[in-house]
Amino acid sequence: MTTALLQRFANIRREEAGPALVAGLFFFCVLTALMVVRPAREALGMQRGIEAIRWLFLGTVVVTLLVNPLFGWLVSRFRRLAFVSATYLFFAFGLLAFYALLVLAPASVGERTGQVFYVWFSVFNLFATMLFWALMADRYSLEQSKRLFGAIAVGGTLGAIFGPWLASQLARPLGTPALLPVAAGFLVLALGAAWWFTRLHPEAVAAPAEPAVIGGSAWEGLQSVFRSRYLLAICAYVLILAVMATFLYFTRLQMVAALGSNLDLRTATFARIDMITQVATLVLQAVVTGHLMRRLGVSVTLALLPVTAALGFLGLAIVGSLAALIAFEATFRAVQRGIMRPARETLYTVVPRADRYKAKAFIDTFVYRAGDVAGAQTEGLLKQLGMGLAALASVAVPLAAAWMALGIWLGYAQRARARTGQTEGAPA
């Protein structure tokens, strides 16, 4: 009966249930670690005002570009489990180092430390999720990814709900610094789940448990992106996604800033907003996404978020309240994480194995952060010109139309690559 329910509602076959559950546990731990700390990141970053965050975005994109060749070198020289472990342990120790600074030397902690943490966390945020999905694309076939990625993402959504709830419970009685070692602990648990997942050998997983070293150069991912029209289209799709998300992000910052300047109050407020936006994602991931991709295709699935963004910015321009913003953000994030993200990750199942890590790392970190900078500067320019949400909508809606066209093209290109066997080294 359980197997029948899994097949009917989540498209998971009996032999796939074990690996999918472990993958969901892995993503749960990653997202819990991120979302426990994210409210603290927002609160610390706002200590010098919203305008300073625009420049923190620029610092983040520079740091991300510098980190990419280091990650590419790890991928080129070590086996998969080694570079996965090195990445997650690096960020776990970073969290503990910031905690030690906040607790042992509080007098030295100021606005500059908050800015450094903001940039560091922004890099951590993208690399942690990028590496999870790269591992999923490396182990599952295209057919499996369309059915399973939505269900696997449920684990992340549960973590994204649990993390803000945990942060809201701990921030006031224990203080914001206490969130950092909690996040580090969940990262270690995520690493344990990653090892468990990669050790599984059932028929449910298409790729070998621990393949050979990928090899190549540290900059191979960047070179691959500019040689491939398909990867360039993914770049453009991710760039517009980041611009839209940043428009929404700064609108939220401005509304929360009006509530007061208390650090713990802002942390708890951001945590509550995050929890509300995550709850709406669960049903989409659990019972909708797999059926949507399998029956309507990746093209339609990728086009849904641009349509949501266009309608949301139009509605926000008309209403302009905090309640309207929360409703829009809940819908946007639900479609983004529940439908678009699993569909976007299937795009990497039809590229060579090296590109699943190196090119994906460049796109999901540097390109995404470049979109953050573009969105932040555009929103800031509109604000300086005295234009409000209506002006923001006038930019967002045409951009959403181009974004939708890219999503449709990528879905067709993915099918063409799968038919012609352009997936060098991909699972059968």
C-alpha positions in Angstrom: 0.0 0.0 0.0 2.8 2.4 0.9 4.5 1.7 -2.4 1.3 2.3 -4.3 0.9 5.7 -2.6 4.5 6.6 -3.4 4.0 5.7 -7.0 0.7 7.5 -7.3 1.4 10.7 -5.5 5.2 11.2 -5.6 6.2 9.1 -8.6 8.7 7.1 -6.4 9.1 3.4 -7.2 9.7 0.9 -4.4 13.4 0.4 -5.2 13.9 4.2 -5.3 12.3 5.0 -1.9 15.4 4.3 0.2 17.9 6.5 -1.7 15.2 9.3 -2.1 14.6 9.3 1.6 18.3 9.6 2.4 18.6 12.4 -0.2 15.7 14.2 1.4 17.4 13.8 4.8 20.6 15.2 3.3 18.7 18.3 1.9 16.8 18.7 5.2 20.1 19.1 7.1 21.6 21.5 4.5 18.5 23.8 4.5 18.1 23.7 8.3 21.7 24.8 8.6 21.2 27.6 6.2 17.8 28.8 7.4 18.8 28.8 11.1 21.5 31.3 10.3 19.8 33.3 7.5 17.7 35.5 9.8 20.9 36.4 11.7 22.6 37.2 8.3 19.8 39.6 7.4 19.8 41.3 10.8 23.6 41.7 10.9 23.8 43.0 7.4 21.3 45.7 8.1 23.3 47.3 10.9 24.7 49.9 8.5 21.4 50.3 6.6 19.9 48.9 3.5 22.2 50.9 1.1 25.2 49.1 2.5 23.7 45.8 1.5 23.8 46.8 -2.1 27.6 47.1 -1.9 27.8 43.8 0.1 26.3 42.2 -2.9 29.2 43.5 -5.0 31.7 42.1 -2.4 29.9 38.8 -2.5 30.2 38.4 -6.3 33.9 39.1 -6.1 34.5 36.6 -3.4 32.4 34.0 -5.3 34.5 34.5 -8.4 37.7 34.0 -6.3 36.3 30.8 -4.6 35.2 29.1 -7.9 38.7 28.2 -9.1 39.5 26.7 -5.7 36.3 24.6 -5.9 37.2 23.6 -9.5 40.6 22.5 -8.3 39.1 20.3 -5.6 36.7 18.7 -8.2 39.6 18.2 -10.6 42.0 16.6 -8.1 39.9 14.6 -5.7 37.1 12.0 -5.7 33.5 13.1 -5.2 33.3 12.3 -1.5 36.5 14.1 -0.8 35.6 17.4 -2.3 32.0 17.2 -0.9 33.4 16.6 2.6 36.0 19.4 2.2 33.4 21.9 1.2 30.9 21.2 4.0 33.5 20.9 6.7 35.1 24.2 5.6 31.8 26.0 6.0 31.1 24.3 9.3 34.4 25.4 10.8 33.7 28.9 9.4 30.4 29.0 11.4 32.3 27.9 14.6 35.0 30.6 14.0 32.3 33.3 13.8 30.7 32.0 16.9 34.0 32.1 18.8 34.5 35.7 17.7 31.0 36.7 18.8 31.3 35.0 22.2 34.9 35.4 23.2 35.6 38.8 21.7 32.3 40.7 21.6 34.0 44.0 22.0 35.7 43.6 18.6 32.4 42.7 16.9 30.9 45.7 15.1 29.4 46.7 11.8 32.4 45.5 9.8 32.2 42.0 11.3 28.5 41.9 10.4 29.4 42.8 6.8 32.1 40.1 6.6 29.6 37.5 7.9 27.0 38.7 5.5 29.4 38.1 2.5 30.7 34.8 3.9 27.2 33.5 4.5 26.0 34.5 1.0 28.8 32.4 -0.5 28.1 29.5 1.9 24.4 29.6 1.0 24.9 29.1 -2.7 27.7 26.6 -2.5 25.9 24.4 0.0 22.8 24.0 -2.1 24.7 23.9 -5.4 26.8 21.0 -4.2 23.7 19.1 -3.0 21.9 19.4 -6.4 25.1 18.7 -8.3 25.4 15.4 -6.5 21.7 14.6 -7.3 22.3 15.3 -11.0 25.4 13.2 -11.0 23.6 10.1 -9.5 20.2 10.3 -11.1 19.2 9.9 -14.8 17.1 12.5 -16.6 14.0 10.3 -16.4 14.5 9.8 -12.7 15.2 13.4 -12.0 11.9 14.5 -13.5 10.0 12.2 -11.2 12.1 12.3 -8.0 13.6 15.8 -7.7 10.4 17.4 -6.5 9.9 14.7 -3.9 13.5 14.9 -2.7 13.2 18.7 -2.4 10.5 18.1 0.2 13.3 17.3 2.6 14.8 20.7 2.0 11.5 22.5 2.5 11.0 20.7 5.8 14.4 21.9 6.8 13.6 25.4 5.6 10.5 25.4 7.8 12.3 23.9 10.8 15.3 26.2 10.5 13.4 29.5 10.9 11.2 28.0 13.6 14.3 27.0 15.5 15.9 30.4 15.0 12.8 32.2 16.2 12.8 30.0 19.4 16.5 30.4 20.1 17.2 34.0 19.0 15.5 35.8 21.9 16.4 33.6 24.9 20.0 32.6 23.8 20.9 35.4 21.5 21.8 35.5 17.8 25.3 34.0 18.2 23.9 30.7 19.5 22.5 30.0 16.1 25.9 29.5 14.5 27.0 26.2 16.3 23.6 24.8 15.7 24.0 25.4 12.0 27.4 23.8 12.1 26.0 20.7 13.7 23.4 20.3 11.0 26.1 20.7 8.3 28.0 17.8 9.9 24.8 15.7 9.9 24.3 16.7 6.2 27.8 15.4 5.4 26.9 12.1 7.1 23.8 11.8 5.0 25.9 12.6 1.9 28.2 9.7 2.7 25.2 7.4 3.2 23.6 8.5 0.0 26.8 8.0 -2.1 27.3 4.5 -0.6 23.9 3.2 -1.8 24.1 0.8 -4.7 20.6 -0.2 -5.6 19.1 -0.1 -9.0 17.3 3.0 -8.0 20.4 5.2 -8.6 21.7 5.3 -12.1 25.3 6.3 -11.6 28.1 4.5 -9.7 28.6 5.1 -6.0 32.1 6.6 -6.2 33.4 7.2 -9.8 36.9 8.2 -10.8 38.4 11.6 -10.3 36.9 14.1 -12.8 40.2 15.8 -13.8 40.6 18.8 -16.0 41.5 22.4 -15.0 40.2 24.6 -12.2 38.7 27.0 -14.7 37.1 24.4 -16.9 33.6 25.3 -15.7 33.9 28.9 -17.0 35.3 27.7 -20.3 32.5 25.2 -20.7 29.8 27.8 -20.1 31.1 30.1 -22.9 31.5 27.1 -25.4 27.9 25.9 -24.9 24.8 27.7 -26.0 22.8 25.4 -23.7 24.8 26.4 -20.6 24.7 30.1 -21.6 20.9 29.9 -21.7 21.0 28.4 -18.2 23.2 31.4 -17.2 20.7 33.8 -18.6 17.8 32.0 -16.9 19.6 32.1 -13.5 20.7 35.7 -13.9 17.1 36.9 -14.4 15.9 34.7 -11.5 18.5 36.4 -9.3 17.4 39.9 -10.4 13.8 39.1 -9.7 14.6 37.6 -6.3 16.7 40.7 -5.4 13.9 43.1 -6.4 11.7 41.1 -4.0 14.4 40.9 -1.3 15.0 44.7 -1.1 11.3 45.4 -1.0 11.1 43.1 2.0 14.2 44.6 3.7 12.7 48.1 3.4 9.4 47.0 4.9 11.0 45.1 7.8 13.4 48.0 8.5 10.3 50.2 9.3 9.5 47.8 12.2 12.5 49.0 14.3 16.3 48.6 14.7 16.5 45.9 17.5 18.8 43.0 16.2 16.9 40.2 17.9 13.5 41.6 16.9 14.6 41.7 13.2 16.1 38.2 13.5 12.8 36.8 14.8 10.8 38.7 12.2 12.9 37.5 9.3 12.6 34.0 10.8 8.8 34.2 10.9 8.6 35.4 7.3 10.9 32.6 6.1 8.7 30.0 7.9 5.5 31.4 6.3 7.0 31.4 2.8 8.3 27.8 3.2 5.0 26.2 4.3 3.4 27.0 1.0 6.1 24.9 -0.8 5.3 21.5 0.7 2.3 20.4 -1.3 3.8 21.5 -4.6 7.0 19.5 -4.1 5.3 16.4 -2.6 2.6 15.8 -5.1 2.7 18.3 -8.0 6.2 18.8 -9.3 7.0 15.3 -10.4 3.7 14.9 -12.2 4.0 18.4 -13.8 7.4 17.7 -15.3 6.5 14.3 -16.5 3.2 15.2 -18.1 3.7 18.9 -19.2 7.4 18.9 -19.6 10.3 21.0 -18.3 9.5 23.9 -20.6 6.1 24.6 -19.0 7.5 24.0 -15.5 10.3 26.5 -16.0 7.9 29.1 -17.4 5.6 29.0 -14.3 7.9 31.1 -12.1 8.3 34.0 -14.6 4.5 34.2 -14.9 4.2 34.2 -11.1 6.8 37.0 -10.9 5.0 39.2 -13.5 1.6 38.8 -11.8 3.2 39.3 -8.3 5.0 42.5 -9.1 1.9 43.9 -10.7 -0.2 43.1 -7.6 2.4 44.5 -5.3 2.4 47.8 -7.3 -1.3 48.0 -6.9 -1.6 47.1 -3.2 1.9 47.8 -1.7 1.4 46.5 1.8 3.5 44.1 4.0 0.7 41.5 3.9 0.7 41.7 0.1 4.4 41.3 0.1 4.3 38.2 2.3 1.6 36.7 0.1 3.7 37.4 -3.1 6.9 36.1 -1.5 5.2 33.0 -0.3 3.9 32.3 -3.8 7.1 33.2 -5.5 9.3 31.1 -3.2 6.8 28.2 -3.3 6.9 28.1 -7.1 10.7 28.7 -7.1 11.6 26.0 -4.7 8.7 23.6 -5.2 8.5 23.6 -9.0 11.2 25.7 -10.7 14.2 24.5 -8.7 13.7 20.8 -9.2 13.0 21.4 -12.9 16.1 23.6 -13.3 18.3 20.9 -11.7 17.2 18.3 -14.3 18.8 20.5 -16.9 22.2 19.4 -15.7 21.5 15.7 -16.1 22.2 16.0 -19.9 25.6 17.7 -19.7 29.0 16.1 -19.2 29.9 15.0 -15.7 32.6 17.7 -15.2 30.0 20.4 -16.1 27.6 19.1 -13.4 30.1 20.3 -10.8 32.4 23.0 -12.4 30.0 24.8 -14.8 27.2 24.4 -12.4 29.2 25.9 -9.6 30.1 28.9 -11.8 26.4 29.4 -12.8 24.8 28.8 -9.4 27.2 30.9 -7.5 29.0 33.6 -9.5 26.3 34.2 -12.1 23.6 34.1 -9.5 25.4 36.7 -7.4 26.1 38.8 -10.5 22.3 38.9 -10.9 22.0 40.0 -7.3 24.3 42.9 -8.0 22.4 43.9 -11.1 19.0 43.7 -9.3 20.3 45.6 -6.3 21.8 48.4 -8.3 18.7 48.7 -10.5 16.3 48.8 -7.5 18.6 51.3 -5.9 18.6 53.5 -9.0 14.8 53.5 -9.2 14.7 54.4 -5.5 17.1 57.3 -6.0 15.0 58.6 -8.8 12.0 58.6 -6.4 10.2 55.8 -8.2 8.2 53.3 -6.2 6.8 49.8 -6.7 5.0 50.8 -10.0 8.4 51.6 -11.6 9.8 48.3 -10.3 6.9 46.4 -11.9 7.5 48.2 -15.2 11.0 46.7 -15.2 10.1 43.3 -13.8 7.2 42.5 -16.2 9.2 42.7 -19.5 12.1 40.9 -17.9 9.7 38.1 -16.9 8.6 37.7 -20.5 12.2 37.2 -21.7 12.7 34.8 -18.7 9.7 32.7 -19.7 10.9 32.4 -23.3 14.3 31.2 -22.0 12.6 28.6 -19.8 10.6 27.2 -22.8 13.7 27.1 -25.0 15.7 25.3 -22.3 13.0 22.6 -22.0 13.1 21.9 -25.7 16.9 22.0 -25.8 17.1 19.5 -22.9 14.9 17.0 -24.8 17.0 17.5 -28.0 20.2 16.8 -26.1 18.7 13.7 -24.5 17.5 12.4 -27.9 20.8 12.9 -29.6 22.9 11.6 -26.8 24.9 14.7 -26.1 25.4 13.7 -22.4 29.0 12.7 -22.3 29.4 10.5 -19.2 25.8 10.9 -18.0 23.9 8.1 -16.5 22.2 5.8 -19.0 
